[in-house]
Amino acid sequence: MMAASWDGANDPGSQSDDSFHFERLHIEPLYDAFVCPLTNQVMRDPVTLENGQTFEREAIEKWFKECRESGRKLVCPLTLHELRSTELNPSMALRNTIEEWTARNEVAQLDMAHRSLNMGSPENETLQALKYVQHICRRSRSNKHTVRNAGLIPMIVDMLKSSSRKVRCRALETLRVVVEEDDENKELLAEGDTVRTVVKFLSHELSKEREEAVSLLYELSKSATLCEKIGSINGAILILVGMTSSKSEDLLTVEKADKTLENLEKCESNVRQMAENGRLQPLLTQLLEGPPETKLSMATYLGELVLNNDVKVLVAGTVGSSLINIMKSGNMQSREAALRALNQISSCYPSAKILIEAGILSPLVNDLFAVGPNLLPTRLKEISATILASVVNSGEDFYSIPFGPDHQTLVSEDIVRNLLHLISNTGPAIECKLLQVLVGLTSFPTTVLSVVAAIKSSGATISLVQFIEAPQKDLRVASIKLLQNLSPHMGQELADALRGSVGQLGSLIKVIAENTGITEEQAAAVGLLADLPERDLGLTRQLLDEGAFVMVISRVIAIRQGEIRGTRFVTPFLEGLVKIVARVTYVLAEEPDAIALCRDHNLAALFIDLLQSNGLDNVQMVSATALENLSQESKNLTRLPEMPLPGFCASVFSCFSKKPVITGSCRLHRGICSLKETFCLYEGQAVLKLVGLLDHTNVNVVEAALAALSTLIEDGVDIEQGVAILCEAEGVKPILDVLLEKRTDTLRRRAVWAVERLLRTDDIAYEVSGDQNVSTALVDAFQHGDYRTRQTAERALKHVDKIPNFSGIFPNMG
């Protein structure tokens, strides 16, 4: 009969409907006396009124309450007769009879459910059996023991393998009801692979199965003994963490996943897994609030985690101060854990700033410089040095950040001197990190001069240069980067040190020559050599002797031809290479080998080509300056043609003599010229390219281009022809525009000089005399320039008749 009833009840609705339905699925008859007239359900606690009517206690009490609240008389809900008393008499005999009847029926019904919970049963029978198990478990906690003793829990678990989605979802739901507030059932469910199976449902695409699975896990996670079991299942915590941050999940599912993770936090290994999978707050909370051994464990694990930058900032803001306190006052084991954790989070600029504000500098410096019982072992000093290097490279202004009782800064002379002392007296690992500290401090204009002063006063230059030969690459890179930062401020000292030892200079050249693409080390080495004083003849001669220029020239050509393709260091690398090559153009007068090098490798042509390196302002500027140097030497290298001897008649009778015609001579230098041999800009067709740079946005490029063009009209060449060459290249107006723009004093001085030379040509002077803007610019230079500029401007104003030329009025009395 019960089976037939289950067949007809497909999927009951609300819980009250289920109760009504299941109470009618009985083996023995249901007597009307068992049913409360108010609830129409079998009574659990029947009570009798004075008129003999029996009701469920909770139902009749609710009736009386409603009567009082509405002001009605207290009447029997069946007879509607007024009651003199509301006393409720327990019907113990009826209650016992109902309980015995219920128990007999439940046994029979559970037996029916037992037979229906198998893969061969129809889907609707299985669903109804599962629903019935839920119903009796909700009736009383003791029924959960009955379900367990009847062996139904393993059978419900088997239903998780059903091919029916409805059965699987109902089975998950039923298991949740069975284990609610019953630790024994939870432990039974945790045996075998059941929990692993439940976890698999978390990754199902069907949201209903995920929702039921996470609800079941939430119930299981309320048991402390099961937290470790759940966490030990591969991927369980990762999936739960992912669900909490999902924007596509149902809100209830997200909430259950979050609460499940909160329960799992009872197990320390789970907290580690959560941190590894991006849920760091539990670990941070335990690090802040846990007992000492937990704090130590969490700090140790934090030091092993790989964190993204956003998380590093969160961690620094949450536990940075706590870690710093442990680092200052804990035992050696705790200090090590704190240092390793701080090392992890300090490698990000924003988090490093937070740690600086939290006061990390003082204990770091103390750890590095400390002596005595609190001395850190070398491995921990290395970590301290690494952290210090990270925070120094955060971009903060350490000139204005005091620390310690004496309010020192990291660039205080005694601090820098102590760092230099440590660099010379520790192992390579710590030396490398401390050099990186100095690299950071010398990267900012507010702090570099203080470091330079300390290095000079301590005589540490030679020691720092020696690291160029270090076998450890990291140490070598750090030292070269530091020296590169120092070279603009102590270039001559570094040049002297490098000249004093062939080893270090040779090591730099070897680094640059490595054919391994373009590395940070190579870019730093090139930058260091490029910034050394370009007029240091001894250094240039040593570079010539070691073949450095030939190698550097070949690297420049390789980059220009695309044989070495771009990396993030290609621009500074090329800029440095060009600057190194340009060194030879500063010593042409003193070093014949420099002239030979320029000729052999046609450097003038190379620099002309580099003028067209659009977007590389420094390359264009240095190339223009190198061409200026080469062009100034042209007049000394030009070979004057040999004049033919006059014939007999011409030697006797002057009327027969005729001025010889010389072909092939340079109109500018009046001799035999070429770009390769004499570096003649006119013969090399460089004038147009230099004129094109006069409207460059970078004032330094304009200045270098104007200086190179000025060599065409300087003393020692045919100035009239030089002016003509500039006119042919349409360079006069751009030069006048440079004068009018007044961008810098240096540029104005050069422009005034060039304009005065141009105005020596009458046609140009006549044309310019009508331009009031040029006259005003010359007057301004005459009034406000330095002494030499004022003199030059005065001569220029005389050319355009703005100042009278008195030299023609007063005779030369000399």
Salt bridges, closest charged atoms under 4 A:
ASP11 OD1 - ARG170 NH2 2.81
GLU23 OE2 - ARG139 NH1 3.36
GLU28 OE2 - ARG104 NE 2.38
ASP45 OD2 - ARG57 NE 2.78
ASP45 OD1 - ARG95 NH1 3.63
GLU99 OE2 - ARG95 NE 3.32
GLU106 OE2 - ARG139 NE 3.32
ASP111 OD2 - ARG115 NH1 2.17
GLU173 OE2 - LYS131 NZ 3.92
GLU173 OE1 - ARG170 NE 3.89
GLU180 OE2 - ARG176 NH1 3.18
ASP182 OD2 - HIS145 NE2 3.75
ASP182 OD1 - ARG148 NH1 3.61
GLU184 OE1 - ARG148 NH2 2.76
ASP193 OD1 - ARG196 NE 3.94
GLU209 OE2 - ARG168 NE 2.71
GLU209 OE1 - HIS204 ND1 3.34
GLU212 OE2 - LYS208 NZ 3.27
GLU219 OE2 - LYS222 NZ 3.06
GLU249 OE2 - ARG210 NE 2.87
GLU255 OE2 - LYS259 NZ 3.17
ASP258 OD1 - ARG279 NH2 2.99
GLU268 OE2 - ARG272 NH2 2.89
GLU336 OE2 - ARG340 NH2 3.01
GLU336 OE1 - ARG379 NH2 2.71
ASP367 OD1 - ARG335 NH2 2.96
GLU396 OE2 - LYS353 NZ 3.81
GLU413 OE2 - ARG417 NH1 3.66
GLU493 OE2 - LYS456 NZ 3.32
ASP496 OD1 - ARG499 NH2 2.73
GLU520 OE2 - LYS481 NZ 2.74
GLU521 OE2 - ARG476 NE 2.39
ASP531 OD1 - LYS579 NZ 3.34
ASP536 OD2 - ARG499 NH1 2.50
GLU591 OE1 - ARG541 NE 2.70
ASP609 OD2 - ARG560 NE 3.26
ASP617 OD1 - HIS696 NE2 3.55
GLU677 OE1 - ARG599 NE 3.52
GLU703 OE2 - ARG750 NE 3.89
GLU714 OE2 - LYS635 NZ 2.94
ASP715 OD1 - ARG757 NH1 2.97
ASP718 OD2 - ARG670 NE 3.79
GLU728 OE2 - ARG667 NH2 2.96
ASP737 OD2 - LYS733 NZ 3.04
GLU741 OE1 - ARG743 NE 3.06
ASP745 OD1 - ARG748 NH2 3.94
GLU756 OE1 - ARG757 NE 3.94
GLU756 OE2 - ARG760 NE 3.10
GLU756 OE2 - ARG795 NE 3.86
GLU756 OE2 - HIS799 NE2 2.88
ASP780 OD2 - LYS742 NZ 3.86
ASP780 OD2 - ARG748 NH1 2.77
ASP780 OD1 - HIS784 ND1 2.96
ASP786 OD2 - ARG749 NH1 3.61
GLU794 OE2 - LYS798 NZ 3.81
